Amino acid sequence: MIRRIALPLGTIAAVTALACVDMSAPDGAASISALQLPSPSVVVGDTMRDSTGAVAPLRVTAYDANSAPIEGLSTLFFIVDTAKLAHIANSSFLVGDKQGTVRVIGQVTGVQTVPANVPVTVAPTKFALGTTKLPDTLVAPLKGSADTTTASTLSQAMVVTLKGIGDTAAVGFIVKYELLSAPATKAGAATPAVLLRDDAGRASLVDTTDASGGASRNLIVKSALLADDALKTGAKTDSVVVRMSTFYKGKHVSGSPIRVVLPLKIKL
């Protein structure tokens, strides 16, 4: 039997999965959380670290039949692959040995999590803008003062890459996006006129580097929601400032942060 356990997410990307339930174990854990990872990936030759750069253990939270957390139960962690890509040190610390992807599970009183896929990757050495050149000026359309549809919306991908030695992709690192400056939103608007979104259209300020070492968020400009009428009529220009950063061992990777200033004008 399986049920969902809701877990809070911090600045790191925790693995989301279904928690396991064992209703036949009243004296132990009735259910357990998904495997809680300090980081989405681990570097070859290093131990998995948290968002501050500190070495941190794998964790699983156990719950009783009333869904209250239980303290003091022994937790076991296993790598379920035969390839020697990583190992568990001191019972709960994941150490990277060779590039690839490992499946890790946690177990409390016989109840196991579903496997979490963890990339074992290279240490990042270079953070840079993506190969697609950003425009010199953002030109956002405006079809009418009340038009907030896609016809009056600009979407600009803000792409970065993270590489290691030999231009190898550094996989599974958190990239933080910050909107440092943007034109004001008109009063009463339900959403900001300028914001950052993920590919699913949700407001988002973080991404995780993929198999190519890339990360991106979409800079959105909803022209009809801008407060400045002079900007909306094309009588003036403004600018949007975005900062992107990533860290390893608690320090900026070379090239981080990247600060981008994009002039903005409206096209009627």
C-alpha positions as CSV (number, residue, x, y, z in Angstrom):
1,M,0.0,0.0,0.0
2,I,1.3,3.5,-0.9
3,R,0.3,7.0,0.1
4,R,1.8,10.4,-0.5
5,I,3.8,12.2,2.2
6,A,4.2,15.9,1.7
7,L,7.7,17.2,2.4
8,P,9.0,20.8,2.5
9,L,11.5,21.8,-0.2
10,G,14.5,24.1,0.6
11,T,17.0,25.8,-1.7
12,I,18.1,22.4,-2.9
13,A,16.1,20.1,-5.1
14,A,14.8,17.1,-3.0
15,V,13.8,14.0,-4.8
16,T,10.0,13.8,-4.9
17,A,8.6,10.3,-4.7
18,L,5.8,8.2,-3.2
19,A,6.4,7.2,0.5
20,C,6.0,3.6,1.5
21,V,3.5,2.3,4.0
22,D,3.6,-0.9,6.1
23,M,0.4,-1.2,8.1
24,S,1.7,-4.5,9.5
25,A,4.4,-2.8,11.6
26,P,2.6,-1.1,14.5
27,D,5.7,-1.1,16.7
28,G,7.9,0.4,14.0
29,A,7.3,2.9,11.1
30,A,3.8,2.8,9.7
31,S,5.1,4.9,6.8
32,I,8.3,6.7,5.7
33,S,9.0,9.7,3.6
34,A,10.7,9.6,0.2
35,L,14.5,9.6,0.3
36,Q,15.7,13.1,1.3
37,L,18.8,14.2,-0.6
38,P,21.1,17.0,0.5
39,S,21.7,17.7,-3.2
40,P,20.4,16.5,-6.5
41,S,23.8,15.0,-7.4
42,V,27.2,14.0,-6.0
43,V,30.6,14.7,-7.4
44,V,33.2,12.0,-8.3
45,G,35.6,11.8,-5.4
46,D,33.5,13.9,-3.1
47,T,30.7,13.3,-0.6
48,M,27.2,14.7,-1.2
49,R,26.8,18.2,0.2
50,D,23.9,20.5,1.2
51,S,23.1,23.9,-0.2
52,T,25.7,25.5,2.2
53,G,28.5,23.3,0.9
54,A,28.7,21.2,4.0
55,V,28.9,17.4,3.8
56,A,25.5,16.1,4.7
57,P,23.8,12.7,5.2
58,L,20.9,11.0,3.4
59,R,17.8,11.1,5.4
60,V,14.4,9.4,5.7
61,T,11.6,10.5,8.0
62,A,9.5,7.8,9.7
63,Y,5.9,8.2,10.7
64,D,3.6,6.3,13.1
65,A,0.0,5.3,12.3
66,N,-1.2,8.8,13.1
67,S,1.3,10.3,10.6
68,A,3.4,11.8,13.5
69,P,7.2,11.7,13.0
70,I,9.1,9.0,14.9
71,E,12.6,9.7,16.3
72,G,15.3,7.2,17.0
73,L,14.6,4.5,14.5
74,S,17.6,3.0,12.6
75,T,17.7,4.0,8.9
76,L,19.6,1.9,6.4
77,F,20.7,3.2,2.9
78,F,21.5,1.0,-0.1
79,I,22.7,1.5,-3.7
80,V,20.7,-1.0,-5.8
81,D,23.0,-0.9,-8.9
82,T,25.7,-3.5,-9.6
83,A,28.0,-0.9,-11.2
84,K,30.5,0.6,-8.8
85,L,29.6,4.3,-9.4
86,A,29.2,5.4,-5.7
87,H,29.2,4.0,-2.2
88,I,27.6,4.7,1.2
89,A,30.2,5.8,3.8
90,N,29.5,5.9,7.6
91,S,26.1,4.4,7.0
92,S,24.4,7.5,5.5
93,F,26.8,9.6,3.4
94,L,26.8,9.1,-0.4
95,V,30.2,9.2,-2.0
96,G,30.8,9.5,-5.8
97,D,33.2,7.1,-7.4
98,K,32.6,7.2,-11.2
99,Q,30.4,9.2,-13.6
100,G,26.9,7.8,-14.2
101,T,23.6,7.5,-12.4
102,V,23.0,5.4,-9.3
103,R,19.7,4.3,-7.7
104,V,19.6,4.8,-3.9
105,I,17.0,3.6,-1.4
106,G,16.4,4.1,2.3
107,Q,14.9,1.6,4.7
108,V,13.3,2.0,8.2
109,T,12.1,-1.1,10.1
110,G,11.7,-3.0,6.9
111,V,9.8,-0.3,5.0
112,Q,11.7,0.9,1.9
113,T,11.5,4.1,-0.2
114,V,11.2,4.0,-3.9
115,P,14.7,4.3,-5.6
116,A,16.0,7.8,-6.2
117,N,18.1,8.4,-9.3
118,V,21.2,10.3,-8.4
119,P,23.7,11.6,-11.0
120,V,27.4,11.1,-10.1
121,T,29.0,14.0,-11.9
122,V,32.2,16.1,-12.4
123,A,33.1,19.0,-10.2
124,P,32.0,22.3,-11.9
125,T,34.7,24.6,-13.0
126,K,33.0,27.1,-15.4
127,F,29.7,28.8,-15.4
128,A,28.6,30.8,-18.5
129,L,25.7,32.0,-20.6
130,G,24.3,29.5,-23.1
131,T,25.4,29.5,-26.7
132,T,22.2,31.2,-27.8
133,K,23.0,34.9,-27.9
134,L,20.6,37.1,-25.9
135,P,19.1,40.0,-27.8
136,D,20.6,43.5,-27.4
137,T,17.1,44.8,-26.5
138,L,13.9,43.1,-25.4
139,V,11.1,44.1,-27.6
140,A,7.7,43.2,-26.1
141,P,4.5,43.5,-28.1
142,L,1.4,45.3,-26.9
143,K,-1.8,44.7,-28.9
144,G,-4.1,46.7,-26.6
145,S,-4.0,48.3,-23.1
146,A,-6.2,45.5,-21.7
147,D,-4.6,42.6,-23.5
148,T,-2.8,40.3,-21.2
149,T,-2.9,37.2,-23.5
150,T,0.1,35.7,-25.3
151,A,-0.3,38.3,-28.0
152,S,1.0,40.9,-25.6
153,T,3.5,38.7,-23.8
154,L,7.3,38.4,-24.4
155,S,9.1,35.2,-23.3
156,Q,12.9,35.2,-23.4
157,A,14.9,32.1,-22.3
158,M,17.7,32.8,-19.9
159,V,20.1,29.9,-20.5
160,V,23.3,29.1,-18.7
161,T,25.7,26.2,-18.8
162,L,27.8,24.5,-16.1
163,K,30.9,22.5,-17.2
164,G,33.8,20.7,-15.6
165,I,37.2,19.6,-16.7
166,G,37.4,18.8,-20.4
167,D,34.1,20.7,-21.0
168,T,32.2,17.9,-19.4
169,A,28.7,18.7,-18.3
170,A,28.3,19.2,-14.5
171,V,24.9,17.6,-13.8
172,G,22.5,18.1,-11.0
173,F,23.6,21.5,-9.6
174,I,21.1,24.2,-8.5
175,V,21.2,27.4,-10.4
176,K,19.6,30.4,-8.7
177,Y,17.9,33.1,-10.7
178,E,17.2,36.6,-9.3
179,L,15.2,39.4,-10.9
180,L,17.2,42.4,-9.6
181,S,15.4,45.1,-11.4
182,A,12.4,45.4,-13.6
183,P,9.7,48.0,-14.6
184,A,6.9,48.4,-12.1
185,T,3.6,46.6,-12.3
186,K,0.4,48.6,-12.4
187,A,-1.8,48.6,-9.3
188,G,-4.3,45.8,-8.9
189,A,-2.6,43.4,-11.3
190,A,-2.9,39.8,-10.3
191,T,0.6,38.9,-11.4
192,P,3.8,40.9,-11.9
193,A,4.4,42.5,-15.3
194,V,7.9,41.0,-15.3
195,L,8.7,37.6,-13.8
196,L,10.7,34.4,-14.2
197,R,8.9,31.1,-15.0
198,D,9.8,27.5,-15.7
199,D,8.8,25.6,-18.9
200,A,5.5,24.6,-17.3
201,G,4.5,28.3,-16.8
202,R,5.0,28.4,-13.1
203,A,6.8,31.2,-11.3
204,S,10.3,29.8,-10.5
205,L,13.7,31.2,-9.4
206,V,15.7,28.0,-9.5
207,D,16.6,25.3,-12.0
208,T,18.8,22.2,-11.9
209,T,21.5,21.5,-14.5
210,D,20.5,18.8,-16.9
211,A,22.5,16.1,-18.8
212,S,24.1,18.8,-21.0
213,G,25.0,21.0,-18.0
214,G,22.3,23.5,-19.0
215,A,19.7,25.3,-16.9
216,S,17.2,27.9,-17.9
217,R,14.2,30.0,-16.8
218,N,12.0,32.1,-19.0
219,L,11.9,35.8,-18.5
220,I,8.3,36.9,-19.1
221,V,7.1,40.5,-19.9
222,K,3.3,41.1,-19.8
223,S,3.2,44.5,-21.5
224,A,-0.4,45.3,-20.6
225,L,0.5,45.0,-16.9
226,L,3.2,47.6,-16.9
227,A,2.6,50.7,-14.8
228,D,4.6,53.2,-16.9
229,D,2.3,54.6,-19.7
230,A,5.3,56.2,-21.4
231,L,7.0,52.8,-21.6
232,K,3.8,51.2,-22.8
233,T,3.4,53.7,-25.6
234,G,7.0,53.4,-26.8
235,A,7.9,56.9,-25.7
236,K,10.7,55.6,-23.4
237,T,12.8,52.5,-22.7
238,D,13.6,50.8,-19.4
239,S,15.6,47.7,-18.5
240,V,15.4,44.3,-16.8
241,V,18.3,43.0,-14.7
242,V,18.7,39.3,-14.1
243,R,21.4,37.6,-12.0
244,M,22.2,33.9,-12.2
245,S,24.5,32.0,-9.8
246,T,25.6,28.5,-8.8
247,F,27.8,27.1,-6.1
248,Y,30.0,24.2,-5.2
249,K,31.4,23.6,-1.7
250,G,29.6,26.7,-0.6
251,K,31.5,29.0,-3.0
252,H,30.6,30.5,-6.4
253,V,31.8,28.5,-9.3
254,S,34.1,30.4,-11.7
255,G,32.0,32.7,-13.8
256,S,29.2,33.0,-11.2
257,P,27.3,35.2,-10.7
258,I,26.3,36.2,-14.2
259,R,24.5,39.6,-14.3
260,V,22.6,40.5,-17.4
261,V,21.1,43.9,-18.2
262,L,18.5,43.9,-21.0
263,P,17.0,47.2,-22.3
264,L,13.2,46.9,-22.7
265,K,11.0,48.7,-25.1
266,I,7.4,48.1,-26.2
267,K,6.2,47.7,-29.7
268,L,2.6,48.7,-30.5
